[in-house]
């Protein structure tokens, strides 16, 4: 599985200590770098499934409001 390429993840760039943003400590930049670590496929699939269900519920609620306002149902 070492040959798998993820097209949607960002590459992690390591910045030298001199080039960190103003007001940001080394610990904060390290924490930000670990937050960008790619997740496993199952984690991403689960997150996508949850987002898909959330969007479906939002669409159903919006459609319900539109149908009610136009007195279609």
C-alpha positions in Angstrom: 0.0 0.0 0.0 3.0 2.3 -0.2 2.2 3.2 -3.8 -1.2 4.7 -3.0 -1.4 8.4 -3.8 -4.1 10.6 -2.2 -5.0 13.4 -4.6 -6.9 15.4 -2.0 -4.5 15.7 0.9 -2.0 18.5 1.2 1.7 18.0 1.5 3.2 18.9 4.8 5.8 21.6 4.6 8.3 22.1 7.3 9.2 25.6 8.0 12.5 26.6 9.7 12.1 28.4 13.0 13.1 31.7 11.4 10.3 31.6 8.9 7.4 31.0 11.2 4.6 33.5 11.1 4.7 36.4 13.5 3.2 35.7 16.9 3.3 31.9 16.4 5.4 29.8 18.6 7.2 26.6 17.5 4.7 24.5 19.5 1.7 26.1 17.7 3.3 25.5 14.3 4.1 21.9 15.3 0.5 21.4 16.4 -0.7 22.8 13.1 1.6 20.4 11.2 0.2 17.4 13.1 -3.3 18.5 12.4 -2.6 18.2 8.6 -1.4 14.6 8.9 -3.5 12.4 6.5 -6.1 10.2 8.1 -6.7 6.6 7.4 -9.1 5.8 4.6 -11.7 4.5 7.0 -11.6 7.7 9.0 -12.1 9.8 5.8 -14.9 7.5 4.6 -16.7 7.8 8.0 -16.4 11.6 8.0 -17.7 11.7 4.4 -20.7 9.5 5.4 -21.5 11.7 8.3 -21.3 14.8 6.1 -23.5 13.2 3.5 -26.2 12.4 6.1 -26.0 15.9 7.5 -26.4 17.5 4.1 -29.3 15.1 3.3 -31.1 16.2 6.5 -30.5 19.9 5.7 -31.9 19.4 2.1 -35.0 17.6 3.5 -35.6 20.4 6.0 -35.2 23.1 3.3 -37.4 21.3 0.9 -40.0 20.8 3.6 -40.0 24.6 4.3 -40.4 25.4 0.6 -43.2 22.9 0.1 -45.0 24.3 3.1 -44.5 28.0 2.0 -45.9 27.3 -1.5 -48.6 25.0 -0.1 -47.7 22.2 -2.3 -48.3 19.5 0.3 
